[in-house]
Amino acid sequence: MAETEDSLVIFGLAIFGALAILRGLYIIAQHIDQQNYERRRFYLSVAADLDRLDKIVAEGNRPKEESIPSNNWAGRN
């Protein structure tokens, strides 16, 4: 009788360990998917910025640089 109970405890621990390992693998897979999603969004935003800059260059316009009025900075240095 004791041998059966011991084997059931070992079997239960084995099942618990297997489920814990599977849950860990699932969490790792979600983390990798999230990183891939963020990397793809970053690449798409960079591509959109490059397209916007290419369009500006193709039109012959340059991005306007904001000039700082010198009278605002007088006496601050």
N, CA, C and O atoms as a Tripos MOL2 file, in Angstrom:
@<TRIPOS>MOLECULE
protein
  308   307    77     0     0
PROTEIN
NO_CHARGES

@<TRIPOS>ATOM
      1 N           0.8110   -1.1920    0.0000 N.3       1 MET1
      2 CA          0.0000    0.0000    0.0000 C.3       1 MET1
      3 C           0.8600    1.2640    0.0000 C.2       1 MET1
      4 O           0.5640    2.2280   -0.7060 O.2       1 MET1
      5 N           1.9130    1.2460    0.7900 N.am      2 ALA2
      6 CA          2.7850    2.4130    0.8760 C.3       2 ALA2
      7 C           3.5210    2.6360   -0.4310 C.2       2 ALA2
      8 O           3.8020    3.7710   -0.8180 O.2       2 ALA2
      9 N           3.8320    1.5280   -1.1100 N.am      3 GLU3
     10 CA          4.5420    1.6560   -2.3750 C.3       3 GLU3
     11 C           3.6620    2.3290   -3.4250 C.2       3 GLU3
     12 O           4.1650    3.1110   -4.2320 O.2       3 GLU3
     13 N           2.3940    2.0520   -3.4340 N.am      4 THR4
     14 CA          1.4500    2.6590   -4.3750 C.3       4 THR4
     15 C           1.2990    4.1440   -4.0920 C.2       4 THR4
     16 O           1.2470    4.9610   -5.0120 O.2       4 THR4
     17 N           1.2290    4.4840   -2.8200 N.am      5 GLU5
     18 CA          1.0960    5.8960   -2.4610 C.3       5 GLU5
     19 C           2.3550    6.6780   -2.8380 C.2       5 GLU5
     20 O           2.2740    7.8140   -3.3040 O.2       5 GLU5
     21 N           3.5190    6.0570   -2.6320 N.am      6 ASP6
     22 CA          4.7710    6.7160   -3.0040 C.3       6 ASP6
     23 C           4.8470    6.9330   -4.5110 C.2       6 ASP6
     24 O           5.2820    7.9880   -4.9720 O.2       6 ASP6
     25 N           4.4300    5.9460   -5.2610 N.am      7 SER7
     26 CA          4.4810    6.0940   -6.7160 C.3       7 SER7
     27 C           3.4840    7.1450   -7.1950 C.2       7 SER7
     28 O           3.7550    7.8450   -8.1700 O.2       7 SER7
     29 N           2.3340    7.2670   -6.5280 N.am      8 LEU8
     30 CA          1.3730    8.3090   -6.8920 C.3       8 LEU8
     31 C           1.9150    9.6990   -6.5960 C.2       8 LEU8
     32 O           1.6930   10.6360   -7.3630 O.2       8 LEU8
     33 N           2.6330    9.8310   -5.4720 N.am      9 VAL9
     34 CA          3.2340   11.1290   -5.1310 C.3       9 VAL9
     35 C           4.3000   11.4890   -6.1570 C.2       9 VAL9
     36 O           4.3580   12.6270   -6.6240 O.2       9 VAL9
     37 N           5.1390   10.5260   -6.5050 N.am     10 ILE10
     38 CA          6.1900   10.7740   -7.5070 C.3      10 ILE10
     39 C           5.5620   11.1160   -8.8530 C.2      10 ILE10
     40 O           6.0200   12.0270   -9.5420 O.2      10 ILE10
     41 N           4.5070   10.3800   -9.2280 N.am     11 PHE11
     42 CA          3.8160   10.6640  -10.4870 C.3      11 PHE11
     43 C           3.2060   12.0700  -10.4650 C.2      11 PHE11
     44 O           3.2850   12.7990  -11.4540 O.2      11 PHE11
     45 N           2.6030   12.4430   -9.3450 N.am     12 GLY12
     46 CA          2.0250   13.7880   -9.2250 C.3      12 GLY12
     47 C           3.0860   14.8690   -9.3230 C.2      12 GLY12
     48 O           2.8770   15.8950   -9.9700 O.2      12 GLY12
     49 N           4.2250   14.6400   -8.6820 N.am     13 LEU13
     50 CA          5.3180   15.6160   -8.7720 C.3      13 LEU13
     51 C           5.8690   15.7070  -10.1940 C.2      13 LEU13
     52 O           6.2270   16.7890  -10.6580 O.2      13 LEU13
     53 N           5.9350   14.5760  -10.8790 N.am     14 ALA14
     54 CA          6.4110   14.5800  -12.2650 C.3      14 ALA14
     55 C           5.4530   15.3700  -13.1570 C.2      14 ALA14
     56 O           5.8850   16.1540  -14.0020 O.2      14 ALA14
     57 N           4.1590   15.1570  -12.9630 N.am     15 ILE15
     58 CA          3.1620   15.9030  -13.7460 C.3      15 ILE15
     59 C           3.2740   17.3960  -13.4390 C.2      15 ILE15
     60 O           3.2590   18.2260  -14.3480 O.2      15 ILE15
     61 N           3.3870   17.7290  -12.1570 N.am     16 PHE16
     62 CA          3.5180   19.1340  -11.7680 C.3      16 PHE16
     63 C           4.7660   19.7550  -12.3860 C.2      16 PHE16
     64 O           4.7140   20.8790  -12.8850 O.2      16 PHE16
     65 N           5.8800   19.0390  -12.3580 N.am     17 GLY17
     66 CA          7.1220   19.5430  -12.9530 C.3      17 GLY17
     67 C           6.9830   19.7440  -14.4500 C.2      17 GLY17
     68 O           7.4480   20.7460  -14.9930 O.2      17 GLY17
     69 N           6.3470   18.7990  -15.1150 N.am     18 ALA18
     70 CA          6.1580   18.9130  -16.5600 C.3      18 ALA18
     71 C           5.2840   20.1200  -16.8940 C.2      18 ALA18
     72 O           5.5720   20.8600  -17.8340 O.2      18 ALA18
     73 N           4.2170   20.3150  -16.1220 N.am     19 LEU19
     74 CA          3.3480   21.4720  -16.3690 C.3      19 LEU19
     75 C           4.0740   22.7860  -16.0880 C.2      19 LEU19
     76 O           3.8660   23.7710  -16.7970 O.2      19 LEU19
     77 N           4.9220   22.8090  -15.0600 N.am     20 ALA20
     78 CA          5.6950   24.0200  -14.7570 C.3      20 ALA20
     79 C           6.6660   24.3310  -15.8840 C.2      20 ALA20
     80 O           6.8400   25.4950  -16.2460 O.2      20 ALA20
     81 N           7.2960   23.3150  -16.4370 N.am     21 ILE21
     82 CA          8.2220   23.5100  -17.5610 C.3      21 ILE21
     83 C           7.4620   24.0200  -18.7790 C.2      21 ILE21
     84 O           7.9260   24.9390  -19.4540 O.2      21 ILE21
     85 N           6.3020   23.4380  -19.0670 N.am     22 LEU22
     86 CA          5.5080   23.8940  -20.2100 C.3      22 LEU22
     87 C           5.0630   25.3430  -20.0370 C.2      22 LEU22
     88 O           5.0740   26.1200  -20.9910 O.2      22 LEU22
     89 N           4.6720   25.7020  -18.8180 N.am     23 ARG23
     90 CA          4.2590   27.0900  -18.5520 C.3      23 ARG23
     91 C           5.4350   28.0430  -18.7460 C.2      23 ARG23
     92 O           5.2670   29.1320  -19.2950 O.2      23 ARG23
     93 N           6.6210   27.6420  -18.2980 N.am     24 GLY24
     94 CA          7.8080   28.4680  -18.4970 C.3      24 GLY24
     95 C           8.1290   28.6580  -19.9680 C.2      24 GLY24
     96 O           8.4590   29.7630  -20.3990 O.2      24 GLY24
     97 N           8.0320   27.5840  -20.7390 N.am     25 LEU25
     98 CA          8.2670   27.6880  -22.1810 C.3      25 LEU25
     99 C           7.2450   28.6030  -22.8480 C.2      25 LEU25
    100 O           7.5800   29.3570  -23.7610 O.2      25 LEU25
    101 N           5.9960   28.5320  -22.3880 N.am     26 TYR26
    102 CA          4.9440   29.3950  -22.9310 C.3      26 TYR26
    103 C           5.2550   30.8650  -22.6310 C.2      26 TYR26
    104 O           5.0850   31.7220  -23.4980 O.2      26 TYR26
    105 N           5.7020   31.1550  -21.4270 N.am     27 ILE27
    106 CA          6.0390   32.5410  -21.0580 C.3      27 ILE27
    107 C           7.2150   33.0390  -21.8790 C.2      27 ILE27
    108 O           7.2160   34.1900  -22.3180 O.2      27 ILE27
    109 N           8.2170   32.1940  -22.0960 N.am     28 ILE28
    110 CA          9.3700   32.5750  -22.9230 C.3      28 ILE28
    111 C           8.9280   32.8400  -24.3540 C.2      28 ILE28
    112 O           9.3900   33.7960  -24.9780 O.2      28 ILE28
    113 N           8.0400   32.0070  -24.8810 N.am     29 ALA29
    114 CA          7.5450   32.2100  -26.2500 C.3      29 ALA29
    115 C           6.7760   33.5270  -26.3590 C.2      29 ALA29
    116 O           6.9060   34.2330  -27.3590 O.2      29 ALA29
    117 N           5.9800   33.8650  -25.3470 N.am     30 GLN30
    118 CA          5.2660   35.1430  -25.3740 C.3      30 GLN30
    119 C           6.2380   36.3130  -25.3560 C.2      30 GLN30
    120 O           6.0360   37.3050  -26.0550 O.2      30 GLN30
    121 N           7.2840   36.1990  -24.5620 N.am     31 HIS31
    122 CA          8.2850   37.2700  -24.4790 C.3      31 HIS31
    123 C           8.9720   37.4680  -25.8260 C.2      31 HIS31
    124 O           9.1720   38.6020  -26.2620 O.2      31 HIS31
    125 N           9.3290   36.3840  -26.4750 N.am     32 ILE32
    126 CA          9.9780   36.4780  -27.7910 C.3      32 ILE32
    127 C           9.0230   37.0900  -28.8090 C.2      32 ILE32
    128 O           9.4360   37.9220  -29.6170 O.2      32 ILE32
    129 N           7.7530   36.6920  -28.7820 N.am     33 ASP33
    130 CA          6.7680   37.2660  -29.6960 C.3      33 ASP33
    131 C           6.6090   38.7690  -29.4630 C.2      33 ASP33
    132 O           6.4960   39.5350  -30.4200 O.2      33 ASP33
    133 N           6.6010   39.1930  -28.2050 N.am     34 GLN34
    134 CA          6.4780   40.6160  -27.8880 C.3      34 GLN34
    135 C           7.6890   41.3760  -28.4080 C.2      34 GLN34
    136 O           7.5380   42.4740  -28.9450 O.2      34 GLN34
    137 N           8.8840   40.8200  -28.2620 N.am     35 GLN35
    138 CA         10.0800   41.4790  -28.7750 C.3      35 GLN35
    139 C          10.0210   41.5960  -30.2920 C.2      35 GLN35
    140 O          10.3750   42.6360  -30.8470 O.2      35 GLN35
    141 N           9.5780   40.5420  -30.9660 N.am     36 ASN36
    142 CA          9.4590   40.5870  -32.4200 C.3      36 ASN36
    143 C           8.4380   41.6370  -32.8560 C.2      36 ASN36
    144 O           8.6580   42.3450  -33.8390 O.2      36 ASN36
    145 N           7.3230   41.7420  -32.1310 N.am     37 TYR37
    146 CA          6.2940   42.7300  -32.4440 C.3      37 TYR37
    147 C           6.8480   44.1410  -32.2910 C.2      37 TYR37
    148 O           6.6320   44.9900  -33.1560 O.2      37 TYR37
    149 N           7.5630   44.3960  -31.1920 N.am     38 GLU38
    150 CA          8.1280   45.7330  -30.9730 C.3      38 GLU38
    151 C           9.2000   46.0490  -32.0050 C.2      38 GLU38
    152 O           9.2920   47.1840  -32.4710 O.2      38 GLU38
    153 N          10.0180   45.0540  -32.3720 N.am     39 ARG39
    154 CA         11.0540   45.2660  -33.3860 C.3      39 ARG39
    155 C          10.4090   45.5960  -34.7300 C.2      39 ARG39
    156 O          10.8850   46.4750  -35.4490 O.2      39 ARG39
    157 N           9.3300   44.8940  -35.0690 N.am     40 ARG40
    158 CA          8.6450   45.1480  -36.3420 C.3      40 ARG40
    159 C           8.0330   46.5470  -36.3570 C.2      40 ARG40
    160 O           8.1220   47.2470  -37.3660 O.2      40 ARG40
    161 N           7.4090   46.9640  -35.2450 N.am     41 ARG41
    162 CA          6.8540   48.3260  -35.1680 C.3      41 ARG41
    163 C           7.9450   49.3660  -35.3210 C.2      41 ARG41
    164 O           7.7410   50.3780  -35.9910 O.2      41 ARG41
    165 N           9.1100   49.1340  -34.7100 N.am     42 PHE42
    166 CA         10.2180   50.0680  -34.8320 C.3      42 PHE42
    167 C          10.6900   50.1510  -36.2800 C.2      42 PHE42
    168 O          10.9130   51.2440  -36.7990 O.2      42 PHE42
    169 N          10.8430   49.0000  -36.9330 N.am     43 TYR43
    170 CA         11.2780   48.9980  -38.3280 C.3      43 TYR43
    171 C          10.2700   49.7240  -39.2160 C.2      43 TYR43
    172 O          10.6640   50.4550  -40.1240 O.2      43 TYR43
    173 N           8.9760   49.5320  -38.9670 N.am     44 LEU44
    174 CA          7.9610   50.2080  -39.7670 C.3      44 LEU44
    175 C           7.9840   51.7160  -39.5360 C.2      44 LEU44
    176 O           7.7760   52.4850  -40.4740 O.2      44 LEU44
    177 N           8.2330   52.1480  -38.3010 N.am     45 SER45
    178 CA          8.2930   53.5910  -38.0440 C.3      45 SER45
    179 C           9.5290   54.1970  -38.6950 C.2      45 SER45
    180 O           9.4690   55.3160  -39.2050 O.2      45 SER45
    181 N          10.6500   53.4760  -38.6870 N.am     46 VAL46
    182 CA         11.8520   53.9680  -39.3590 C.3      46 VAL46
    183 C          11.6060   54.0420  -40.8610 C.2      46 VAL46
    184 O          12.0040   55.0130  -41.5060 O.2      46 VAL46
    185 N          10.9590   53.0340  -41.4200 N.am     47 ALA47
    186 CA         10.6630   53.0480  -42.8570 C.3      47 ALA47
    187 C           9.7390   54.2120  -43.2130 C.2      47 ALA47
    188 O           9.9150   54.8430  -44.2550 O.2      47 ALA47
    189 N           8.7580   54.5000  -42.3570 N.am     48 ALA48
    190 CA          7.8550   55.6230  -42.6200 C.3      48 ALA48
    191 C           8.6130   56.9490  -42.5610 C.2      48 ALA48
    192 O           8.3730   57.8360  -43.3810 O.2      48 ALA48
    193 N           9.5240   57.0880  -41.6000 N.am     49 ASP49
    194 CA         10.3280   58.3050  -41.5200 C.3      49 ASP49
    195 C          11.2290   58.4560  -42.7380 C.2      49 ASP49
    196 O          11.3880   59.5580  -43.2640 O.2      49 ASP49
    197 N          11.8160   57.3520  -43.1850 N.am     50 LEU50
    198 CA         12.6720   57.4200  -44.3770 C.3      50 LEU50
    199 C          11.8560   57.7770  -45.6160 C.2      50 LEU50
    200 O          12.3140   58.5500  -46.4580 O.2      50 LEU50
    201 N          10.6540   57.2190  -45.7330 N.am     51 ASP51
    202 CA          9.7880   57.5720  -46.8640 C.3      51 ASP51
    203 C           9.4310   59.0570  -46.8310 C.2      51 ASP51
    204 O           9.4200   59.7270  -47.8640 O.2      51 ASP51
    205 N           9.1420   59.5590  -45.6360 N.am     52 ARG52
    206 CA          8.8040   60.9730  -45.5020 C.3      52 ARG52
    207 C           9.9910   61.8470  -45.8830 C.2      52 ARG52
    208 O           9.8210   62.8540  -46.5700 O.2      52 ARG52
    209 N          11.1790   61.4760  -45.4500 N.am     53 LEU53
    210 CA         12.3710   62.2530  -45.8000 C.3      53 LEU53
    211 C          12.6890   62.1520  -47.2920 C.2      53 LEU53
    212 O          13.1020   63.1340  -47.9080 O.2      53 LEU53
    213 N          12.4950   60.9630  -47.8710 N.am     54 ASP54
    214 CA         12.7050   60.8150  -49.3200 C.3      54 ASP54
    215 C          11.7450   61.7060  -50.1000 C.2      54 ASP54
    216 O          12.1240   62.2900  -51.1160 O.2      54 ASP54
    217 N          10.4990   61.8130  -49.6280 N.am     55 LYS55
    218 CA          9.5200   62.6540  -50.2930 C.3      55 LYS55
    219 C           9.9350   64.1340  -50.1990 C.2      55 LYS55
    220 O           9.7890   64.8890  -51.1610 O.2      55 LYS55
    221 N          10.4430   64.5260  -49.0470 N.am     56 ILE56
    222 CA         10.8930   65.9150  -48.8770 C.3      56 ILE56
    223 C          12.0560   66.2090  -49.8030 C.2      56 ILE56
    224 O          12.1040   67.2700  -50.4240 O.2      56 ILE56
    225 N          12.9980   65.2750  -49.8990 N.am     57 VAL57
    226 CA         14.1550   65.4770  -50.7750 C.3      57 VAL57
    227 C          13.7200   65.4840  -52.2340 C.2      57 VAL57
    228 O          14.2300   66.2790  -53.0230 O.2      57 VAL57
    229 N          12.7900   64.6170  -52.6040 N.am     58 ALA58
    230 CA         12.3280   64.5470  -53.9880 C.3      58 ALA58
    231 C          11.6240   65.8380  -54.4000 C.2      58 ALA58
    232 O          11.7150   66.2480  -55.5570 O.2      58 ALA58
    233 N          10.9270   66.4780  -53.4700 N.am     59 GLU59
    234 CA         10.2520   67.7300  -53.7800 C.3      59 GLU59
    235 C          11.2190   68.9080  -53.8180 C.2      59 GLU59
    236 O          10.8560   70.0020  -54.2490 O.2      59 GLU59
    237 N          12.4160   68.6870  -53.3800 N.am     60 GLY60
    238 CA         13.3980   69.7580  -53.3890 C.3      60 GLY60
    239 C          13.3150   70.6380  -52.1600 C.2      60 GLY60
    240 O          14.0620   71.6100  -52.0470 O.2      60 GLY60
    241 N          12.4530   70.3280  -51.2660 N.am     61 ASN61
    242 CA         12.3500   71.0900  -50.0250 C.3      61 ASN61
    243 C          13.2770   70.4820  -48.9890 C.2      61 ASN61
    244 O          13.6070   69.2970  -49.0420 O.2      61 ASN61
    245 N          13.6750   71.2870  -48.0780 N.am     62 ARG62
    246 CA         14.4690   70.8030  -46.9730 C.3      62 ARG62
    247 C          13.6950   71.0360  -45.6970 C.2      62 ARG62
    248 O          12.9130   71.9820  -45.6020 O.2      62 ARG62
    249 N          13.9080   70.1840  -44.7220 N.am     63 PRO63
    250 CA         13.2280   70.4330  -43.4490 C.3      63 PRO63
    251 C          13.6500   71.7820  -42.8860 C.2      63 PRO63
    252 O          14.8300   72.1350  -42.8910 O.2      63 PRO63
    253 N          12.6780   72.5180  -42.4080 N.am     64 LYS64
    254 CA         12.9830   73.8400  -41.8810 C.3      64 LYS64
    255 C          13.6820   73.7100  -40.5480 C.2      64 LYS64
    256 O          13.2380   72.9850  -39.6580 O.2      64 LYS64
    257 N          14.7840   74.4250  -40.4270 N.am     65 GLU65
    258 CA         15.4940   74.4450  -39.1620 C.3      65 GLU65
    259 C          14.9930   75.6380  -38.3720 C.2      65 GLU65
    260 O          14.9150   76.7560  -38.8820 O.2      65 GLU65
    261 N          14.6640   75.3870  -37.1470 N.am     66 GLU66
    262 CA         14.1920   76.4800  -36.3150 C.3      66 GLU66
    263 C          15.3950   77.2820  -35.8440 C.2      66 GLU66
    264 O          16.3240   76.7430  -35.2420 O.2      66 GLU66
    265 N          15.3630   78.5540  -36.1250 N.am     67 SER67
    266 CA         16.4640   79.3940  -35.6730 C.3      67 SER67
    267 C          16.0880   80.0120  -34.3270 C.2      67 SER67
    268 O          14.9420   80.4010  -34.0960 O.2      67 SER67
    269 N          17.0590   80.0890  -33.4730 N.am     68 ILE68
    270 CA         16.8360   80.6540  -32.1460 C.3      68 ILE68
    271 C          17.1240   82.1530  -32.2270 C.2      68 ILE68
    272 O          18.2260   82.5520  -32.6020 O.2      68 ILE68
    273 N          16.1560   82.9710  -31.8830 N.am     69 PRO69
    274 CA         16.4260   84.4150  -31.9060 C.3      69 PRO69
    275 C          17.5390   84.7460  -30.9350 C.2      69 PRO69
    276 O          17.5340   84.3160  -29.7820 O.2      69 PRO69
    277 N          18.4960   85.5220  -31.4270 N.am     70 SER70
    278 CA         19.6770   85.8080  -30.6010 C.3      70 SER70
    279 C          19.3520   86.7500  -29.4440 C.2      70 SER70
    280 O          20.0360   86.7310  -28.4200 O.2      70 SER70
    281 N          18.2950   87.5870  -29.6000 N.am     71 ASN71
    282 CA         17.9900   88.5120  -28.5070 C.3      71 ASN71
    283 C          17.4590   87.7820  -27.2740 C.2      71 ASN71
    284 O          17.5310   88.3210  -26.1700 O.2      71 ASN71
    285 N          16.9230   86.5600  -27.4380 N.am     72 ASN72
    286 CA         16.4760   85.7870  -26.2870 C.3      72 ASN72
    287 C          17.6530   85.2420  -25.4740 C.2      72 ASN72
    288 O          17.5330   84.9590  -24.2820 O.2      72 ASN72
    289 N          18.7850   85.1040  -26.1510 N.am     73 TRP73
    290 CA         19.9450   84.4910  -25.5130 C.3      73 TRP73
    291 C          20.9640   85.5310  -25.0750 C.2      73 TRP73
    292 O          22.0090   85.1710  -24.5330 O.2      73 TRP73
    293 N          20.6920   86.7860  -25.2920 N.am     74 ALA74
    294 CA         21.6610   87.8300  -24.9560 C.3      74 ALA74
    295 C          21.8570   87.8760  -23.4430 C.2      74 ALA74
    296 O          20.8890   87.8990  -22.6830 O.2      74 ALA74
    297 N          23.0850   87.8890  -23.0280 N.am     75 GLY75
    298 CA         23.4220   88.0080  -21.6150 C.3      75 GLY75
    299 C          23.3230   86.7260  -20.8210 C.2      75 GLY75
    300 O          23.5220   86.7580  -19.6060 O.2      75 GLY75
    301 N          23.0310   85.6180  -21.4320 N.am     76 ARG76
    302 CA         22.8940   84.3760  -20.6810 C.3      76 ARG76
    303 C          24.2040   83.6070  -20.6000 C.2      76 ARG76
    304 O          24.3360   82.6820  -19.7990 O.2      76 ARG76
    305 N          25.1620   83.9830  -21.4220 N.am     77 ASN77
    306 CA         26.4370   83.2320  -21.3920 C.3      77 ASN77
    307 C          27.4520   83.9820  -20.6070 C.2      77 ASN77
    308 O          28.5850   83.5210  -20.4630 O.2      77 ASN77
@<TRIPOS>BOND
     1     1     2 1
     2     2     3 1
     3     3     4 2
     4     3     5 am
     5     5     6 1
     6     6     7 1
     7     7     8 2
     8     7     9 am
     9     9    10 1
    10    10    11 1
    11    11    12 2
    12    11    13 am
    13    13    14 1
    14    14    15 1
    15    15    16 2
    16    15    17 am
    17    17    18 1
    18    18    19 1
    19    19    20 2
    20    19    21 am
    21    21    22 1
    22    22    23 1
    23    23    24 2
    24    23    25 am
    25    25    26 1
    26    26    27 1
    27    27    28 2
    28    27    29 am
    29    29    30 1
    30    30    31 1
    31    31    32 2
    32    31    33 am
    33    33    34 1
    34    34    35 1
    35    35    36 2
    36    35    37 am
    37    37    38 1
    38    38    39 1
    39    39    40 2
    40    39    41 am
    41    41    42 1
    42    42    43 1
    43    43    44 2
    44    43    45 am
    45    45    46 1
    46    46    47 1
    47    47    48 2
    48    47    49 am
    49    49    50 1
    50    50    51 1
    51    51    52 2
    52    51    53 am
    53    53    54 1
    54    54    55 1
    55    55    56 2
    56    55    57 am
    57    57    58 1
    58    58    59 1
    59    59    60 2
    60    59    61 am
    61    61    62 1
    62    62    63 1
    63    63    64 2
    64    63    65 am
    65    65    66 1
    66    66    67 1
    67    67    68 2
    68    67    69 am
    69    69    70 1
    70    70    71 1
    71    71    72 2
    72    71    73 am
    73    73    74 1
    74    74    75 1
    75    75    76 2
    76    75    77 am
    77    77    78 1
    78    78    79 1
    79    79    80 2
    80    79    81 am
    81    81    82 1
    82    82    83 1
    83    83    84 2
    84    83    85 am
    85    85    86 1
    86    86    87 1
    87    87    88 2
    88    87    89 am
    89    89    90 1
    90    90    91 1
    91    91    92 2
    92    91    93 am
    93    93    94 1
    94    94    95 1
    95    95    96 2
    96    95    97 am
    97    97    98 1
    98    98    99 1
    99    99   100 2
   100    99   101 am
   101   101   102 1
   102   102   103 1
   103   103   104 2
   104   103   105 am
   105   105   106 1
   106   106   107 1
   107   107   108 2
   108   107   109 am
   109   109   110 1
   110   110   111 1
   111   111   112 2
   112   111   113 am
   113   113   114 1
   114   114   115 1
   115   115   116 2
   116   115   117 am
   117   117   118 1
   118   118   119 1
   119   119   120 2
   120   119   121 am
   121   121   122 1
   122   122   123 1
   123   123   124 2
   124   123   125 am
   125   125   126 1
   126   126   127 1
   127   127   128 2
   128   127   129 am
   129   129   130 1
   130   130   131 1
   131   131   132 2
   132   131   133 am
   133   133   134 1
   134   134   135 1
   135   135   136 2
   136   135   137 am
   137   137   138 1
   138   138   139 1
   139   139   140 2
   140   139   141 am
   141   141   142 1
   142   142   143 1
   143   143   144 2
   144   143   145 am
   145   145   146 1
   146   146   147 1
   147   147   148 2
   148   147   149 am
   149   149   150 1
   150   150   151 1
   151   151   152 2
   152   151   153 am
   153   153   154 1
   154   154   155 1
   155   155   156 2
   156   155   157 am
   157   157   158 1
   158   158   159 1
   159   159   160 2
   160   159   161 am
   161   161   162 1
   162   162   163 1
   163   163   164 2
   164   163   165 am
   165   165   166 1
   166   166   167 1
   167   167   168 2
   168   167   169 am
   169   169   170 1
   170   170   171 1
   171   171   172 2
   172   171   173 am
   173   173   174 1
   174   174   175 1
   175   175   176 2
   176   175   177 am
   177   177   178 1
   178   178   179 1
   179   179   180 2
   180   179   181 am
   181   181   182 1
   182   182   183 1
   183   183   184 2
   184   183   185 am
   185   185   186 1
   186   186   187 1
   187   187   188 2
   188   187   189 am
   189   189   190 1
   190   190   191 1
   191   191   192 2
   192   191   193 am
   193   193   194 1
   194   194   195 1
   195   195   196 2
   196   195   197 am
   197   197   198 1
   198   198   199 1
   199   199   200 2
   200   199   201 am
   201   201   202 1
   202   202   203 1
   203   203   204 2
   204   203   205 am
   205   205   206 1
   206   206   207 1
   207   207   208 2
   208   207   209 am
   209   209   210 1
   210   210   211 1
   211   211   212 2
   212   211   213 am
   213   213   214 1
   214   214   215 1
   215   215   216 2
   216   215   217 am
   217   217   218 1
   218   218   219 1
   219   219   220 2
   220   219   221 am
   221   221   222 1
   222   222   223 1
   223   223   224 2
   224   223   225 am
   225   225   226 1
   226   226   227 1
   227   227   228 2
   228   227   229 am
   229   229   230 1
   230   230   231 1
   231   231   232 2
   232   231   233 am
   233   233   234 1
   234   234   235 1
   235   235   236 2
   236   235   237 am
   237   237   238 1
   238   238   239 1
   239   239   240 2
   240   239   241 am
   241   241   242 1
   242   242   243 1
   243   243   244 2
   244   243   245 am
   245   245   246 1
   246   246   247 1
   247   247   248 2
   248   247   249 am
   249   249   250 1
   250   250   251 1
   251   251   252 2
   252   251   253 am
   253   253   254 1
   254   254   255 1
   255   255   256 2
   256   255   257 am
   257   257   258 1
   258   258   259 1
   259   259   260 2
   260   259   261 am
   261   261   262 1
   262   262   263 1
   263   263   264 2
   264   263   265 am
   265   265   266 1
   266   266   267 1
   267   267   268 2
   268   267   269 am
   269   269   270 1
   270   270   271 1
   271   271   272 2
   272   271   273 am
   273   273   274 1
   274   274   275 1
   275   275   276 2
   276   275   277 am
   277   277   278 1
   278   278   279 1
   279   279   280 2
   280   279   281 am
   281   281   282 1
   282   282   283 1
   283   283   284 2
   284   283   285 am
   285   285   286 1
   286   286   287 1
   287   287   288 2
   288   287   289 am
   289   289   290 1
   290   290   291 1
   291   291   292 2
   292   291   293 am
   293   293   294 1
   294   294   295 1
   295   295   296 2
   296   295   297 am
   297   297   298 1
   298   298   299 1
   299   299   300 2
   300   299   301 am
   301   301   302 1
   302   302   303 1
   303   303   304 2
   304   303   305 am
   305   305   306 1
   306   306   307 1
   307   307   308 2
@<TRIPOS>SUBSTRUCTURE
     1 MET1         2 RESIDUE 1 A MET
     2 ALA2         6 RESIDUE 1 A ALA
     3 GLU3        10 RESIDUE 1 A GLU
     4 THR4        14 RESIDUE 1 A THR
     5 GLU5        18 RESIDUE 1 A GLU
     6 ASP6        22 RESIDUE 1 A ASP
     7 SER7        26 RESIDUE 1 A SER
     8 LEU8        30 RESIDUE 1 A LEU
     9 VAL9        34 RESIDUE 1 A VAL
    10 ILE10       38 RESIDUE 1 A ILE
    11 PHE11       42 RESIDUE 1 A PHE
    12 GLY12       46 RESIDUE 1 A GLY
    13 LEU13       50 RESIDUE 1 A LEU
    14 ALA14       54 RESIDUE 1 A ALA
    15 ILE15       58 RESIDUE 1 A ILE
    16 PHE16       62 RESIDUE 1 A PHE
    17 GLY17       66 RESIDUE 1 A GLY
    18 ALA18       70 RESIDUE 1 A ALA
    19 LEU19       74 RESIDUE 1 A LEU
    20 ALA20       78 RESIDUE 1 A ALA
    21 ILE21       82 RESIDUE 1 A ILE
    22 LEU22       86 RESIDUE 1 A LEU
    23 ARG23       90 RESIDUE 1 A ARG
    24 GLY24       94 RESIDUE 1 A GLY
    25 LEU25       98 RESIDUE 1 A LEU
    26 TYR26      102 RESIDUE 1 A TYR
    27 ILE27      106 RESIDUE 1 A ILE
    28 ILE28      110 RESIDUE 1 A ILE
    29 ALA29      114 RESIDUE 1 A ALA
    30 GLN30      118 RESIDUE 1 A GLN
    31 HIS31      122 RESIDUE 1 A HIS
    32 ILE32      126 RESIDUE 1 A ILE
    33 ASP33      130 RESIDUE 1 A ASP
    34 GLN34      134 RESIDUE 1 A GLN
    35 GLN35      138 RESIDUE 1 A GLN
    36 ASN36      142 RESIDUE 1 A ASN
    37 TYR37      146 RESIDUE 1 A TYR
    38 GLU38      150 RESIDUE 1 A GLU
    39 ARG39      154 RESIDUE 1 A ARG
    40 ARG40      158 RESIDUE 1 A ARG
    41 ARG41      162 RESIDUE 1 A ARG
    42 PHE42      166 RESIDUE 1 A PHE
    43 TYR43      170 RESIDUE 1 A TYR
    44 LEU44      174 RESIDUE 1 A LEU
    45 SER45      178 RESIDUE 1 A SER
    46 VAL46      182 RESIDUE 1 A VAL
    47 ALA47      186 RESIDUE 1 A ALA
    48 ALA48      190 RESIDUE 1 A ALA
    49 ASP49      194 RESIDUE 1 A ASP
    50 LEU50      198 RESIDUE 1 A LEU
    51 ASP51      202 RESIDUE 1 A ASP
    52 ARG52      206 RESIDUE 1 A ARG
    53 LEU53      210 RESIDUE 1 A LEU
    54 ASP54      214 RESIDUE 1 A ASP
    55 LYS55      218 RESIDUE 1 A LYS
    56 ILE56      222 RESIDUE 1 A ILE
    57 VAL57      226 RESIDUE 1 A VAL
    58 ALA58      230 RESIDUE 1 A ALA
    59 GLU59      234 RESIDUE 1 A GLU
    60 GLY60      238 RESIDUE 1 A GLY
    61 ASN61      242 RESIDUE 1 A ASN
    62 ARG62      246 RESIDUE 1 A ARG
    63 PRO63      250 RESIDUE 1 A PRO
    64 LYS64      254 RESIDUE 1 A LYS
    65 GLU65      258 RESIDUE 1 A GLU
    66 GLU66      262 RESIDUE 1 A GLU
    67 SER67      266 RESIDUE 1 A SER
    68 ILE68      270 RESIDUE 1 A ILE
    69 PRO69      274 RESIDUE 1 A PRO
    70 SER70      278 RESIDUE 1 A SER
    71 ASN71      282 RESIDUE 1 A ASN
    72 ASN72      286 RESIDUE 1 A ASN
    73 TRP73      290 RESIDUE 1 A TRP
    74 ALA74      294 RESIDUE 1 A ALA
    75 GLY75      298 RESIDUE 1 A GLY
    76 ARG76      302 RESIDUE 1 A ARG
    77 ASN77      306 RESIDUE 1 A ASN
